[in-house]
Amino acid sequence: MIKTFAARSSTALSRRRLFQSGAVLAGAALGSRVPGAAARDCPPPPRGLDALARDLRKLGSRLILPGEPGFLVAAWPNNGRWADVLPRAIAMCTSDEAVCRCIDWTRQEHQPFAVRCGGHNYAGFSTTCGLLIDVKPMSGITFDPKTGLVTIGAGANNQDMADAFRATGLAVPSGRCPTVGISGLVLGGGWGFSATRNGLTCDALRATDAVTADGTLHRGITGSGADEPLFWAARGGGGGNFAVHTSFTFEPHEVGNVTVFNIIWPAEHQVDLMLDLQEIQLKNPALISTRSKLAPLAAGKVTRGELRVQTLGQFFGPPDQLKALLERPLRRATPVVAEINAMNYWSARDYLVTDDPEGLYDIRSSYVAGQLGGDAINRMIDWMEKWPGGSLRQDNMGILFAAGGQVKKVGPTDTAYFHRECDFILEMEASWSPLDTPDTVTRQLAWLTEYFQDMRRFVTPQSYVNFPSRDLPNWLNAYYGGNVGTLCEVKRRYDPDNVFNFPQSIPLTPPT
């Protein structure tokens, strides 16, 4: 018997998102897009859209055309920088068969396309001026008590999973943002606050269904059998490279009570506090998962005297044990905020939830093996003080996400996710609003590029593919490291005509 959980609809927009939608449209008029960020040139309007619409309608799906109800909402990406890249049509797919028909159509009509689940691709790769294949309607979640496995539709997001699992005592490692889709999350690896304890999202994957470039549906792809290479690539090889995945089957883990924490220190002892927090994480990787950062108090000029240290995260033990671990940083300075609370796993997830980033932003990421030293942290602060200014407080100028622990139990080549020997993801971001002039945006982006380039001497030459950037140098090796050659082999096998093609897609052959 299969028990079915009803996933919450993900089509509703929050008041904040509605406000930002209007803000970004206004921002486009103000020149918030920067040189080099323009939409790709599109071929002439395709023939046969009417036929595709009829075929999808017969399958219970829908093709939405520009000007029709729901088009702008369905076209909206998380990163408003790409909001003016509008598709020719949006295929809201409710079944595998609908996805197969869309892939067949794009090949017949020689049309570009993109695949979307949550629309959170930071670099705009889930947006297109061709056909947008949206699997969001495929969001069902089923649990098989005989196998203990859970199958999640490719359109489900983090909130859908939380709603379905909340009463079960089970979980699949997932992320913080409620609207991030499971597809992009697992295909890029899948970081979350459970990663150091239970592994990445992709580490729990046991099977997947996918439609490849020839329009063929491959069911039950696993780590053994004819499609083993595609299963290997699905665990960290990035979304939109080889196939449209339509469902994922995971082995969930049991969950109980945890301790969550949010601690903010005054703007002093920043370097020592960041070193303390890293040391605690490195010594207790399976017990604690932290997101530690330096952030200013307000918008405007940034100075060292206004940069506070914050750590947020989850501890797999009681509050008293966590307080003992945090004794040194708590003694070093009295926090202005010190929230440490025991609660059940899903209440903790609600406490840790975020919709950040959203709006207009650019992002860079690197990995840290071991500890990011004092020289590097001082250099980060120097760059934060060089921020050129803007209308928004920069919450994410320098963040360390814990990425070791259980993640390191898997070899770098055992899955496509290569970064197994690293302990932290270092992320840096610039964000702006429609109030900011094109010149301000240009200066912010230049600052981010120079900041990232300068920090590369302190980190590994790697980046998280789920934090993509179009301006990332040597992006192929940064995302995939020593797995590039194998990923290209998988590409040649399943997509020899390079149908799945975007500016940072896996190539057919590695570059020389």
C-alpha positions as CSV (number, residue, x, y, z in Angstrom):
1,M,0.0,0.0,0.0
2,I,1.3,3.4,-0.9
3,K,0.5,6.3,1.4
4,T,0.1,9.7,-0.4
5,F,0.7,13.1,1.1
6,A,-0.9,16.1,-0.4
7,A,1.7,18.7,-1.4
8,R,0.7,22.3,-0.8
9,S,0.2,24.3,-4.0
10,S,3.3,26.4,-4.8
11,T,1.6,28.9,-7.1
12,A,0.6,31.4,-4.5
13,L,2.7,34.6,-4.3
14,S,3.5,36.3,-1.0
15,R,2.8,40.0,-0.5
16,R,6.5,40.6,-0.5
17,R,7.0,38.9,-3.8
18,L,4.1,40.8,-5.4
19,F,5.7,44.0,-4.2
20,Q,9.1,43.0,-5.6
21,S,7.6,41.9,-8.9
22,G,6.4,45.5,-9.4
23,A,9.6,46.8,-8.0
24,V,11.7,44.9,-10.5
25,L,9.5,46.0,-13.4
26,A,10.2,49.5,-12.3
27,G,13.8,48.6,-11.9
28,A,14.1,47.6,-15.5
29,A,13.0,51.1,-16.5
30,L,15.7,52.5,-14.3
31,G,18.3,50.4,-16.0
32,S,18.9,47.9,-13.3
33,R,20.1,45.5,-15.9
34,V,23.8,46.0,-16.7
35,P,25.8,45.8,-19.9
36,G,26.3,42.1,-20.9
37,A,23.2,40.9,-19.1
38,A,20.8,41.3,-22.1
39,A,18.7,38.5,-23.3
40,R,20.1,36.0,-25.8
41,D,19.1,36.6,-29.4
42,C,16.1,34.5,-30.3
43,P,15.2,32.8,-33.6
44,P,12.0,33.9,-35.4
45,P,8.7,32.9,-33.8
46,P,8.2,29.2,-34.1
47,R,5.6,27.4,-36.1
48,G,3.4,24.8,-34.5
49,L,2.7,26.4,-31.1
50,D,-1.0,25.8,-31.7
51,A,-0.3,22.1,-32.2
52,L,1.8,21.9,-29.1
53,A,-0.9,23.7,-27.1
54,R,-3.5,21.1,-28.3
55,D,-1.2,18.2,-27.5
56,L,-0.5,19.5,-24.0
57,R,-4.2,20.2,-23.4
58,K,-5.1,16.6,-24.3
59,L,-2.5,15.5,-21.6
60,G,-4.0,17.7,-19.0
61,S,-1.2,20.3,-19.2
62,R,-1.3,23.8,-20.5
63,L,0.7,26.0,-22.8
64,I,0.6,29.7,-21.7
65,L,1.2,32.3,-24.3
66,P,2.3,36.0,-23.8
67,G,-0.7,38.1,-22.8
68,E,-2.7,35.2,-21.4
69,P,-3.7,35.0,-17.7
70,G,-0.9,33.8,-15.5
71,F,1.9,34.3,-18.1
72,L,3.9,37.0,-16.2
73,V,3.6,35.1,-12.9
74,A,4.7,31.8,-14.5
75,A,7.6,33.6,-16.3
76,W,8.9,35.3,-13.2
77,P,12.4,34.2,-12.0
78,N,13.7,34.5,-8.5
79,N,16.5,36.8,-9.6
80,G,14.8,39.9,-11.0
81,R,17.9,40.6,-13.2
82,W,16.4,38.2,-15.7
83,A,12.8,39.2,-15.4
84,D,12.9,40.8,-18.9
85,V,13.9,37.5,-20.6
86,L,10.4,36.4,-21.6
87,P,9.6,33.0,-23.1
88,R,7.7,32.5,-26.4
89,A,5.5,30.2,-24.4
90,I,5.4,28.4,-21.0
91,A,4.5,24.7,-20.9
92,M,3.1,23.8,-17.5
93,C,3.7,20.1,-17.6
94,T,1.6,17.8,-15.4
95,S,3.1,14.5,-16.6
96,D,6.1,12.7,-18.1
97,E,4.3,12.5,-21.4
98,A,3.9,16.3,-21.5
99,V,7.6,16.7,-21.0
100,C,8.4,14.2,-23.8
101,R,6.1,16.2,-26.1
102,C,7.9,19.4,-25.3
103,I,11.3,18.0,-25.9
104,D,10.2,16.5,-29.2
105,W,8.7,19.9,-30.2
106,T,11.8,21.9,-29.4
107,R,13.9,19.6,-31.6
108,Q,11.4,19.7,-34.5
109,E,11.2,23.4,-34.4
110,H,14.9,24.0,-33.6
111,Q,13.8,26.2,-30.6
112,P,15.8,27.1,-27.5
113,F,14.3,26.1,-24.2
114,A,14.9,26.0,-20.5
115,V,13.7,23.8,-17.7
116,R,12.3,25.2,-14.5
117,C,11.1,23.9,-11.2
118,G,11.5,26.7,-8.6
119,G,13.0,29.4,-10.9
120,H,15.9,30.0,-8.5
121,N,18.8,29.7,-10.9
122,Y,20.8,32.8,-9.8
123,A,22.4,33.2,-13.2
124,G,19.1,33.1,-15.1
125,F,19.6,29.7,-16.7
126,S,16.0,28.6,-15.8
127,T,14.8,31.5,-18.0
128,T,14.6,31.5,-21.8
129,C,13.4,33.4,-24.8
130,G,12.2,30.1,-26.2
131,L,10.0,27.4,-24.6
132,L,10.0,27.4,-20.9
133,I,9.3,23.8,-19.7
134,D,7.9,24.1,-16.2
135,V,7.5,20.9,-14.2
136,K,6.0,22.7,-11.1
137,P,2.6,21.0,-11.5
138,M,4.3,17.6,-11.0
139,S,4.6,18.0,-7.2
140,G,3.1,14.9,-5.8
141,I,4.8,13.1,-2.9
142,T,4.3,9.4,-2.1
143,F,5.7,7.2,0.6
144,D,6.0,3.4,0.2
145,P,6.0,1.7,3.6
146,K,7.2,-1.5,2.1
147,T,10.5,0.0,0.9
148,G,10.7,3.0,3.2
149,L,11.4,5.1,0.2
150,V,9.7,8.4,-0.8
151,T,9.1,9.5,-4.3
152,I,8.9,13.3,-4.9
153,G,7.7,14.9,-8.1
154,A,10.1,17.1,-9.9
155,G,8.0,20.2,-9.3
156,A,7.9,19.9,-5.5
157,N,9.7,22.6,-3.5
158,N,11.1,22.7,0.0
159,Q,7.8,23.8,1.4
160,D,5.9,21.0,-0.2
161,M,8.3,18.5,1.3
162,A,8.0,20.1,4.8
163,D,4.2,20.0,4.6
164,A,4.3,16.3,3.5
165,F,6.9,15.1,6.0
166,R,5.9,17.2,9.1
167,A,3.8,14.5,10.8
168,T,6.0,11.5,9.8
169,G,9.2,11.8,11.9
170,L,11.1,11.5,8.6
171,A,13.0,13.9,6.4
172,V,15.1,14.2,3.2
173,P,18.0,16.6,3.6
174,S,16.8,19.8,1.9
175,G,17.4,23.6,1.8
176,R,16.1,26.6,3.8
177,C,14.2,28.6,1.1
178,P,10.6,27.3,0.8
179,T,10.3,28.0,-2.9
180,V,13.5,26.3,-4.1
181,G,12.6,23.3,-6.2
182,I,13.7,19.8,-5.4
183,S,15.0,19.3,-9.0
184,G,17.6,22.1,-9.0
185,L,18.5,21.3,-5.4
186,V,19.3,17.6,-5.8
187,L,20.9,18.0,-9.3
188,G,23.4,20.5,-7.9
189,G,24.1,18.5,-4.8
190,G,21.8,20.0,-2.3
191,W,23.1,22.0,0.7
192,G,21.0,22.5,3.8
193,F,21.4,22.6,7.6
194,S,21.2,18.8,7.8
195,A,24.1,18.3,5.4
196,T,26.8,17.9,7.9
197,R,24.7,15.4,9.9
198,N,22.8,13.5,7.1
199,G,24.6,14.4,3.9
200,L,23.5,16.3,0.8
201,T,20.1,16.0,-0.8
202,C,21.8,14.0,-3.6
203,D,23.3,11.5,-1.2
204,A,19.8,10.3,-0.3
205,L,18.8,9.8,-3.9
206,R,18.0,6.2,-4.8
207,A,16.3,6.5,-8.2
208,T,15.0,9.1,-10.7
209,D,12.9,9.3,-13.8
210,A,14.1,11.5,-16.7
211,V,13.3,12.5,-20.3
212,T,16.5,12.6,-22.3
213,A,17.3,14.7,-25.4
214,D,15.7,12.2,-27.8
215,G,12.4,12.5,-26.1
216,T,12.7,9.1,-24.4
217,L,11.4,8.6,-20.8
218,H,13.8,6.6,-18.7
219,R,12.1,5.2,-15.6
220,G,13.7,4.0,-12.5
221,I,17.2,5.2,-13.2
222,T,19.5,3.9,-10.3
223,G,23.1,3.3,-9.5
224,S,23.0,0.0,-11.3
225,G,21.8,-0.9,-14.7
226,A,22.0,0.6,-18.2
227,D,21.5,4.2,-17.0
228,E,23.9,4.2,-14.1
229,P,26.0,7.0,-15.8
230,L,22.9,9.3,-15.8
231,F,22.2,8.5,-12.2
232,W,25.8,9.3,-11.3
233,A,25.5,12.7,-13.1
234,A,22.1,13.4,-11.4
235,R,23.9,13.7,-8.0
236,G,25.7,17.0,-8.4
237,G,26.1,17.4,-12.2
238,G,23.8,20.4,-12.3
239,G,20.3,20.9,-13.7
240,G,19.5,21.2,-17.4
241,N,22.5,19.4,-18.7
242,F,21.4,15.9,-19.7
243,A,17.7,15.5,-19.3
244,V,14.4,16.8,-17.8
245,H,14.0,14.9,-14.5
246,T,10.3,14.3,-13.7
247,S,10.6,12.5,-10.3
248,F,13.1,11.6,-7.6
249,T,13.0,8.7,-5.1
250,F,14.9,9.2,-1.8
251,E,15.7,7.2,1.3
252,P,14.6,9.5,4.1
253,H,16.2,9.6,7.6
254,E,14.5,9.8,11.0
255,V,14.3,13.1,12.8
256,G,13.6,14.1,16.4
257,N,14.4,17.1,18.6
258,V,17.2,19.5,17.8
259,T,18.5,22.8,19.1
260,V,18.4,25.9,16.9
261,F,20.4,29.0,17.5
262,N,20.7,32.6,16.2
263,I,23.4,34.6,17.9
264,I,24.6,38.1,17.0
265,W,27.6,39.8,18.5
266,P,28.3,43.5,18.6
267,A,30.7,44.9,16.1
268,E,33.9,43.9,17.9
269,H,36.3,40.9,17.9
270,Q,35.1,40.0,14.4
271,V,38.1,38.0,13.3
272,D,38.4,36.1,16.6
273,L,34.7,35.3,16.6
274,M,34.7,34.0,13.0
275,L,37.8,31.8,13.8
276,D,36.0,30.5,17.0
277,L,32.9,29.5,15.1
278,Q,34.9,27.8,12.4
279,E,36.9,25.8,14.9
280,I,33.7,24.7,16.7
281,Q,32.3,23.5,13.4
282,L,35.4,21.7,12.4
283,K,35.7,19.9,15.7
284,N,32.1,18.8,15.8
285,P,31.0,18.4,12.2
286,A,28.3,15.9,12.7
287,L,26.8,17.6,15.7
288,I,26.4,21.2,14.4
289,S,25.7,23.0,11.2
290,T,26.4,26.7,11.0
291,R,25.9,29.6,8.7
292,S,28.2,32.3,10.0
293,K,28.7,35.8,8.5
294,L,29.7,39.4,8.8
295,A,27.0,41.9,8.1
296,P,26.5,45.7,8.5
297,L,23.9,47.2,10.7
298,A,22.3,49.3,8.0
299,A,22.5,50.4,4.4
300,G,25.1,53.0,3.5
301,K,28.8,53.1,4.0
302,V,30.2,50.0,5.6
303,T,32.9,50.3,8.3
304,R,34.5,47.7,10.5
305,G,32.9,49.3,13.6
306,E,29.5,48.5,12.2
307,L,30.1,44.9,11.1
308,R,28.5,42.4,13.4
309,V,29.1,38.6,13.5
310,Q,26.1,36.4,13.3
311,T,25.8,32.6,13.4
312,L,22.6,30.7,12.7
313,G,22.1,27.0,12.6
314,Q,21.1,23.7,14.0
315,F,22.6,21.5,16.7
316,F,21.8,17.8,17.1
317,G,21.7,17.8,20.9
318,P,20.3,19.7,23.9
319,P,20.8,23.4,24.5
320,D,23.1,23.0,27.4
321,Q,25.5,20.9,25.3
322,L,25.5,23.6,22.6
323,K,26.1,26.4,25.1
324,A,29.2,24.4,26.4
325,L,30.5,24.2,22.8
326,L,30.0,27.9,22.3
327,E,31.6,28.9,25.6
328,R,34.6,30.7,24.1
329,P,32.8,33.0,21.6
330,L,30.1,33.7,24.2
331,R,32.8,34.7,26.7
332,R,34.7,36.7,24.1
333,A,31.8,39.2,23.8
334,T,28.3,39.5,25.1
335,P,25.8,38.9,22.2
336,V,23.2,41.4,21.4
337,V,20.9,38.5,20.4
338,A,21.3,35.0,21.8
339,E,18.4,32.7,20.8
340,I,19.1,29.0,21.7
341,N,16.0,26.8,21.8
342,A,15.2,23.1,21.7
343,M,12.3,22.1,19.3
344,N,11.3,19.3,17.0
345,Y,13.0,19.1,13.7
346,W,10.2,20.6,11.6
347,S,9.7,23.5,14.0
348,A,13.4,24.1,13.7
349,R,13.1,24.1,9.9
350,D,10.4,26.8,10.2
351,Y,12.7,28.8,12.4
352,L,15.6,28.6,10.0
353,V,13.6,29.3,6.8
354,T,14.5,32.2,4.5
355,D,13.5,33.6,1.2
356,D,16.9,35.2,0.7
357,P,18.2,36.1,-1.8
358,E,15.3,37.5,-3.8
359,G,14.9,40.6,-6.0
360,L,17.9,42.0,-7.8
361,Y,21.3,40.5,-7.0
362,D,24.5,38.9,-8.1
363,I,26.5,36.2,-6.3
364,R,29.8,34.4,-6.1
365,S,30.9,31.3,-4.2
366,S,34.1,29.4,-3.3
367,Y,34.9,26.5,-1.1
368,V,37.2,26.4,1.9
369,A,39.2,23.4,2.9
370,G,39.9,23.6,6.6
371,Q,39.7,27.0,8.2
372,L,39.4,30.4,6.5
373,G,42.3,32.2,8.4
374,G,42.5,35.5,10.1
375,D,44.3,37.1,7.2
376,A,41.5,36.1,4.9
377,I,38.8,37.4,7.3
378,N,40.6,40.7,7.6
379,R,40.8,41.0,3.9
380,M,37.0,40.3,3.6
381,I,36.4,43.2,6.0
382,D,38.6,45.4,3.9
383,W,36.5,44.6,0.9
384,M,33.3,45.2,2.8
385,E,34.5,48.7,3.7
386,K,35.1,49.2,-0.1
387,W,31.5,48.5,-0.9
388,P,30.5,51.4,-3.3
389,G,27.1,51.9,-1.7
390,G,23.4,51.5,-2.6
391,S,19.9,51.6,-1.2
392,L,19.9,48.2,0.5
393,R,21.7,46.8,3.5
394,Q,24.1,44.1,2.3
395,D,23.1,41.1,4.4
396,N,25.3,38.6,2.5
397,M,28.6,40.2,1.9
398,G,30.5,37.3,3.4
399,I,29.0,34.0,4.6
400,L,30.5,30.7,5.6
401,F,28.1,27.7,5.2
402,A,29.2,24.5,6.9
403,A,29.7,21.9,4.2
404,G,31.8,19.1,5.8
405,G,30.9,16.4,8.2
406,Q,28.8,13.6,6.6
407,V,29.3,15.2,3.2
408,K,33.0,14.2,3.3
409,K,32.1,10.5,3.8
410,V,31.5,10.2,0.1
411,G,34.4,10.3,-2.4
412,P,34.8,13.2,-4.8
413,T,34.3,10.9,-7.8
414,D,31.6,8.7,-6.3
415,T,29.0,11.2,-7.4
416,A,29.2,14.2,-9.8
417,Y,29.4,16.5,-6.7
418,F,33.1,16.9,-6.5
419,H,33.6,19.2,-3.5
420,R,33.8,16.4,-0.9
421,E,37.0,17.4,0.7
422,C,35.9,20.9,1.6
423,D,34.5,22.2,4.9
424,F,32.7,25.5,4.1
425,I,31.1,27.3,1.2
426,L,32.1,30.9,1.1
427,E,29.4,33.0,-0.5
428,M,29.4,36.8,-1.3
429,E,26.7,38.8,-2.8
430,A,25.7,42.3,-4.1
431,S,22.1,43.3,-4.1
432,W,20.3,46.4,-5.2
433,S,16.8,47.9,-5.7
434,P,15.0,50.0,-8.3
435,L,16.1,53.1,-6.3
436,D,19.7,52.4,-7.4
437,T,20.9,54.0,-10.6
438,P,22.6,52.0,-13.4
439,D,25.9,53.5,-12.4
440,T,25.4,52.3,-8.8
441,V,24.6,48.8,-10.0
442,T,27.6,48.8,-12.3
443,R,29.9,49.8,-9.5
444,Q,28.5,47.2,-7.2
445,L,29.0,44.5,-9.8
446,A,32.6,45.6,-10.4
447,W,33.2,45.6,-6.6
448,L,31.9,42.0,-6.4
449,T,34.1,40.8,-9.2
450,E,37.2,42.4,-7.7
451,Y,36.4,41.2,-4.2
452,F,35.9,37.6,-5.4
453,Q,39.1,37.7,-7.4
454,D,41.1,38.9,-4.5
455,M,39.7,36.3,-2.1
456,R,40.7,33.4,-4.5
457,R,44.1,33.2,-2.9
458,F,42.6,32.1,0.3
459,V,40.2,29.4,-1.0
460,T,40.1,26.4,-3.3
461,P,39.4,27.0,-7.0
462,Q,35.9,25.6,-6.7
463,S,32.4,27.0,-6.7
464,Y,29.0,25.6,-5.9
465,V,27.0,25.0,-9.1
466,N,23.7,25.9,-7.3
467,F,25.2,29.4,-6.7
468,P,26.1,30.0,-10.3
469,S,27.5,33.2,-11.8
470,R,27.8,34.0,-15.5
471,D,31.0,35.9,-14.7
472,L,32.7,33.0,-13.0
473,P,36.1,32.4,-14.6
474,N,36.9,28.8,-15.5
475,W,33.4,27.9,-14.5
476,L,33.5,24.3,-15.8
477,N,36.4,23.2,-13.5
478,A,35.1,25.4,-10.7
479,Y,31.8,23.6,-10.6
480,Y,32.9,20.1,-11.4
481,G,36.6,19.8,-10.8
482,G,38.0,16.3,-11.5
483,N,34.6,15.1,-12.7
484,V,34.5,17.2,-15.9
485,G,35.8,14.4,-18.1
486,T,33.2,11.9,-16.9
487,L,30.4,14.5,-17.2
488,C,31.4,15.1,-20.8
489,E,31.2,11.4,-21.4
490,V,27.7,11.3,-20.0
491,K,26.8,14.3,-22.2
492,R,28.0,12.5,-25.4
493,R,26.0,9.4,-24.5
494,Y,22.7,11.0,-23.6
495,D,22.8,14.3,-25.5
496,P,25.1,13.9,-28.5
497,D,23.4,16.8,-30.4
498,N,23.9,19.2,-27.5
499,V,20.1,19.8,-27.2
500,F,20.5,20.8,-23.5
501,N,22.5,23.9,-24.2
502,F,22.9,27.1,-22.2
503,P,25.9,29.4,-21.5
504,Q,27.2,27.1,-18.7
505,S,26.0,23.7,-19.8
506,I,28.2,20.7,-19.8
507,P,30.0,20.5,-23.2
508,L,30.4,17.4,-25.4
509,T,34.2,17.5,-24.9
510,P,36.3,19.0,-22.2
511,P,38.1,22.2,-23.2
512,T,41.8,21.8,-24.0
